[in-house]
Amino acid sequence: MLTYIALLRGINVGGHHKLPMKALQALLENLGLQNVKTYLQSGNVVFQSQEENTSQLSGQISAEIKKSHGFEPQILLLKIEEIETAVQSNPFPEAGSEPKSLHLFFLMSRPENPDLEALENLKKNNERFELKDRVFYLHAPDGIGRSELATKVDRFLGVSTTARNWRTVSQLLAMVKDSA
């Protein structure tokens, strides 16, 4: 049995694409997924499955959400090793003391030609970022809502992303370890 972290992009944001976590949990259980646990209302789920093909599994979940709720979210499935690596590779460990200022943008795929120079030109003096493999780390001490850079990450990396703050990522890792 494999343990996965599902990050659903753009649900329950600004009153759009509403999907209550109890409904999501039931939907996943109906698909045969086990030990389903959600975290917050923004589409964070830990579960277990025997399915090894992550793209098939995420497509199946997304299609089921479309059937039941009328929209098809992008879903990124991470394995335990991937979230552990993301946490261990944090280039700004001191930012963990303010967990809402550090965001990890998980990339749906590897960027082929990221424009890091354009992102560098957008960042504020106190912002820092680093791209490592399929994770873009952004330390924005003034908050992500005030960061112009944060709003343009997808565009200049050339791939879709879904972001979580350090507190959420740390909690998901703890949930994964409890499930494993």
C-alpha positions as CSV (number, residue, x, y, z in Angstrom):
1,M,0.0,0.0,0.0
2,L,1.4,3.4,-1.0
3,T,0.8,6.6,0.9
4,Y,0.1,9.7,-1.2
5,I,-0.4,13.4,-0.6
6,A,-2.9,15.0,-3.0
7,L,-2.7,18.7,-3.5
8,L,-5.8,20.0,-5.3
9,R,-5.3,23.3,-7.1
10,G,-7.7,26.1,-6.8
11,I,-10.6,24.6,-4.8
12,N,-12.5,26.6,-2.2
13,V,-10.7,29.8,-3.2
14,G,-12.7,33.0,-3.3
15,G,-16.0,31.2,-3.3
16,H,-15.2,29.3,-6.5
17,H,-14.9,25.5,-7.0
18,K,-16.5,24.7,-3.7
19,L,-15.7,21.2,-2.5
20,P,-16.3,20.5,1.2
21,M,-13.6,18.3,2.7
22,K,-16.2,15.8,4.0
23,A,-17.5,15.4,0.5
24,L,-14.0,15.0,-0.9
25,Q,-13.2,12.4,1.7
26,A,-16.3,10.4,0.9
27,L,-15.6,10.7,-2.8
28,L,-12.0,9.4,-2.4
29,E,-13.2,6.5,-0.1
30,N,-15.8,5.6,-2.8
31,L,-13.0,5.3,-5.2
32,G,-11.4,2.7,-2.9
33,L,-8.8,4.8,-1.4
34,Q,-8.0,4.1,2.2
35,N,-7.1,6.0,5.4
36,V,-8.3,9.3,3.8
37,K,-7.5,12.4,5.9
38,T,-7.9,16.0,4.8
39,Y,-6.2,19.1,6.1
40,L,-7.7,22.5,6.0
41,Q,-10.3,23.5,3.4
42,S,-7.8,24.1,0.5
43,G,-7.5,20.7,-1.0
44,N,-4.8,18.8,1.0
45,V,-5.4,15.1,1.4
46,V,-3.4,12.2,2.6
47,F,-4.5,8.7,1.6
48,Q,-3.3,5.2,0.8
49,S,-3.8,3.2,-2.4
50,Q,-2.4,0.2,-4.2
51,E,-2.3,2.2,-7.5
52,E,1.3,3.0,-8.5
53,N,0.5,5.1,-11.6
54,T,0.1,8.6,-10.2
55,S,-1.1,10.2,-13.4
56,Q,-3.8,7.6,-13.8
57,L,-4.9,8.0,-10.2
58,S,-4.9,11.8,-10.2
59,G,-6.9,11.7,-13.5
60,Q,-9.4,9.3,-11.9
61,I,-9.9,11.6,-8.9
62,S,-10.2,14.7,-11.0
63,A,-12.8,13.1,-13.3
64,E,-14.8,11.9,-10.3
65,I,-14.8,15.5,-8.9
66,K,-16.0,16.8,-12.3
67,K,-18.8,14.2,-12.3
68,S,-20.0,15.1,-8.8
69,H,-19.2,18.8,-8.5
70,G,-19.0,20.1,-12.0
71,F,-15.3,21.2,-12.2
72,E,-12.1,19.3,-12.8
73,P,-9.2,20.5,-10.6
74,Q,-5.6,19.9,-11.3
75,I,-4.3,17.4,-8.8
76,L,-0.7,16.8,-7.9
77,L,0.1,13.5,-6.2
78,L,3.2,13.4,-4.1
79,K,4.8,10.3,-2.6
80,I,6.3,10.3,0.9
81,E,9.8,10.6,-0.5
82,E,8.9,13.7,-2.5
83,I,7.4,15.7,0.4
84,E,10.4,14.6,2.6
85,T,12.8,15.8,0.0
86,A,10.9,19.1,-0.4
87,V,11.2,19.7,3.3
88,Q,14.8,18.6,3.6
89,S,15.8,20.8,0.6
90,N,14.4,24.0,2.0
91,P,17.0,26.6,1.2
92,F,15.6,29.0,3.8
93,P,15.4,27.0,7.1
94,E,15.5,30.2,9.2
95,A,12.2,31.2,7.6
96,G,10.5,28.3,9.3
97,S,10.1,30.4,12.4
98,E,7.5,32.4,10.4
99,P,5.8,29.5,8.6
100,K,3.3,31.7,6.8
101,S,6.1,33.6,5.1
102,L,7.6,30.6,3.4
103,H,5.8,29.0,0.5
104,L,6.5,25.9,-1.5
105,F,5.1,26.0,-5.1
106,F,4.9,22.4,-6.2
107,L,5.3,22.1,-10.0
108,M,3.0,19.9,-12.0
109,S,6.0,19.2,-14.3
110,R,9.7,20.2,-14.7
111,P,10.0,23.6,-16.3
112,E,11.8,23.4,-19.6
113,N,12.9,27.0,-19.8
114,P,12.1,28.9,-16.6
115,D,12.6,32.7,-16.7
116,L,14.3,33.2,-13.3
117,E,15.6,36.5,-14.4
118,A,12.1,37.9,-14.8
119,L,11.2,36.6,-11.4
120,E,14.3,38.1,-10.0
121,N,13.2,41.5,-11.4
122,L,9.8,41.2,-9.8
123,K,10.9,40.3,-6.3
124,K,10.9,42.8,-3.4
125,N,14.2,43.6,-1.7
126,N,13.3,41.3,1.3
127,E,12.0,38.4,-0.9
128,R,14.1,35.4,-1.7
129,F,13.4,32.4,-4.0
130,E,15.0,29.3,-5.3
131,L,13.9,26.6,-7.8
132,K,15.0,23.0,-6.9
133,D,13.8,20.2,-9.1
134,R,10.0,20.5,-9.0
135,V,9.7,22.8,-6.1
136,F,9.9,26.6,-6.2
137,Y,10.6,28.0,-2.7
138,L,9.5,31.6,-2.0
139,H,10.3,33.4,1.3
140,A,8.0,36.5,1.3
141,P,8.3,38.2,4.8
142,D,5.6,40.7,3.9
143,G,3.2,38.0,3.0
144,I,2.4,36.2,-0.2
145,G,-0.7,38.3,-0.8
146,R,1.6,41.4,-1.2
147,S,4.1,39.6,-3.5
148,E,3.9,40.4,-7.2
149,L,6.4,37.7,-7.8
150,A,4.1,35.1,-6.2
151,T,1.3,36.0,-8.7
152,K,3.6,35.4,-11.7
153,V,5.4,32.1,-10.7
154,D,3.4,29.9,-13.1
155,R,3.8,32.3,-16.0
156,F,7.6,32.6,-15.7
157,L,8.3,29.0,-14.9
158,G,6.1,27.9,-17.8
159,V,4.3,25.3,-15.8
160,S,1.3,25.0,-13.5
161,T,2.0,25.1,-9.7
162,T,0.1,24.7,-6.5
163,A,1.5,26.5,-3.4
164,R,1.4,25.6,0.2
165,N,2.9,27.5,3.2
166,W,5.5,25.9,5.4
167,R,3.1,25.2,8.2
168,T,0.8,23.2,5.8
169,V,3.7,21.3,4.2
170,S,5.0,20.4,7.7
171,Q,1.6,19.3,8.8
172,L,1.1,17.2,5.7
173,L,4.5,15.5,6.3
174,A,3.5,14.7,9.9
175,M,0.2,13.2,8.6
176,V,2.0,11.1,6.1
177,K,4.3,9.8,8.8
178,D,1.3,8.9,11.0
179,S,-0.3,7.0,8.0
180,A,2.8,5.1,7.0
